[in-house]
Amino acid sequence: MPLMKIRGGDLDLVEYDFEPFRAGTNIRPLRIDRPLRPVPRPGTFTVRAPARIHSTVLDMNRFSPDQPGGGGFGYAVRVYSTARAECTAEGIEIEYERKPIIRHIVEAFRATVGYQGGFRIAADDHHYKHVGLGSTGTMLLAVSHAMNAALGSPLTAEELRILVGRNFVEETAENDDRVAFGFETGVGPAASTYGGFVVMGDELALAYRHPFAEGKNVFVIIPKSGISSSGKSEFDLLMNRARDLDYRDRPIKAYMVLMDLLPALERGDLKKAGDVMWEIEFRGSKRAEIEHHDFAIYNIMSRLREAGIEFVGMSSVGPSIAVITGKSEEEMKAIADSLGLSVALSTAVDNEGLKVTQTA
C-alpha cells in the first residue's frame, strides 16, 4: 500500500503509512479494570443486528484509519445481519466469505476477555452490497455479541461496541489474509446495538440516542456514479478535501446538531430533522463527499425534497441516498420513476437494536 499524505490546511501536512497486516495481529484489546471470567456455555448463540445509515461525520480532523472518532450521527434500519457462535475446545472455525475481518475481531475479543478456547462461528450479512448500510461494522458487532453470549457475557454492550470501534478493519484489495484499519466514527456499532437515532462525540463516545421515525418508511436510492467511494479514492477524499472543509464548518455543524436536530428528534418532528440534515449536506465534509460524485446528487436530493420527502440524505460517502417519509412505497416509486431513479431498498427504522437468542 502507498504512503498517503493528508493535508488539512497550509500548515497541516502529515503522512500515513497505510500498511496492511495479517488478520489477528496488531489487535487492540480493551483494558477492563475488573475481573473477567469467561465461562463457556452450551449451545449456539445467534445475534441479529440491524444495519445503519451513516448520515454524516461531525469533524474529520478528529479521526483517521488508526484513530477512531470524529463524531457523527445516523440511524438503524430493519435490514439484518446474523452471526452464530458456539464454544469449542480449541481452534477457530469461520463460515463466512470475509474470513479475515472475522478472524481479527475474534482475536481482539479473546485477548480482551482472556479466553484460550475456540469458537465455531457462522455469519450471514444482509447481502445489500455498497448501498451505504455498513455491513462490515454490523457483522463485526454481531460476531462479538455472539461470542460474548457464548462465554456468559463477560463484557457489556458498551464495551463490545468500543472493542469493535477500536478494531474496525477492512480486507485488502489483494483478497488475502491481510486487513487494514478503516475509518470508524462509532455510529454504526452504536446504532446497531441500541437502535434508533444516535449522535456520537469523539473517541467513540455515545452522546445521544433516541427512537426515530416510528411509523415512517425508509427508502434507499442509488444514483449512477462513475466515481469510486472506496480504497485510495475514499482516503484522498476523506482526509484532504473533507478535513479542509470541516476546519471551517465544524462549529456550525455541531451547533445545528445540539440546538436544532436534537430538539426535533425529542418531539418527533421528522420534517424539522430533515431540514437540519439538508443544511448539513452543504457543510464541511458532507459537502466534500457529495461533490466527490457530482453536483447532480444535489439536484436529485433537492427534487426529492420538492416532491414532499421529509428527510433526505446521502449515506456515508455515497452515492446512495437514504430518505425517510410517511409516503407509501407506491408513492415513493412514482416519485422515483418521475426522476428517472429506482428504489433499491424499502425498509424502516429499527428502534430496538440487536437481539441475542440461544438454541441447544
Stockholm file with secondary structure:
# STOCKHOLM 1.0

chainA/1-360         MPLMKIRGGDLDLVEYDFEPFRAGTNIRPLRIDRPLRPVPRPGTFTVRAPARIHSTVLDMNRFSPDQPGGGGFGYAVRVYSTARAECTAEGIEIEYERKPIIRHIVEAFRATVGYQGGFRIAADDHHYKHVGLGSTGTMLLAVSHAMNAALGSPLTAEELRILVGRNFVEETAENDDRVAFGFETGVGPAASTYGGFVVMGDELALAYRHPFAEGKNVFVIIPKSGISSSGKSEFDLLMNRARDLDYRDRPIKAYMVLMDLLPALERGDLKKAGDVMWEIEFRGSKRAEIEHHDFAIYNIMSRLREAGIEFVGMSSVGPSIAVITGKSEEEMKAIADSLGLSVALSTAVDNEGLKVTQTA
#=GR chainA/1-360 SS CCEEEEEEETTEEEEEECCCEETTSSCCCCCCSSCCCCCCCSSEEEEEEEEEEEEEESCGGGCBTTBCCCCEEEEEEEEEEEEEEEEESSCEEEESSCHHHHHHHHHHHHHHHTCCSEEEEEEECCCCTTSSSCHHHHHHHHHHHHHHHHTTCCSCHHHHHHHHHHTCEEECTTCSSEEEECCCCSHHHHHHHHCSEEEECGGGCEEEEECCCTTCEEEEECCCCCSCCSHHHHHHIIIIIHHHHHHHHHHHHHHHIIIIIHHHHHTTCHHHHHHHHHHHTTSHHHHHHHHHHCTHHHHHHHHHHHTTCSEEEECTTSSCEEEEESSCHHHHHHHHHHTTCCEEEEECBCSSCCEEEEEC
#=GC SS_cons         CCEEEEEEETTEEEEEECCCEETTSSCCCCCCSSCCCCCCCSSEEEEEEEEEEEEEESCGGGCBTTBCCCCEEEEEEEEEEEEEEEEESSCEEEESSCHHHHHHHHHHHHHHHTCCSEEEEEEECCCCTTSSSCHHHHHHHHHHHHHHHHTTCCSCHHHHHHHHHHTCEEECTTCSSEEEECCCCSHHHHHHHHCSEEEECGGGCEEEEECCCTTCEEEEECCCCCSCCSHHHHHHIIIIIHHHHHHHHHHHHHHHIIIIIHHHHHTTCHHHHHHHHHHHTTSHHHHHHHHHHCTHHHHHHHHHHHTTCSEEEECTTSSCEEEEESSCHHHHHHHHHHTTCCEEEEECBCSSCCEEEEEC
//
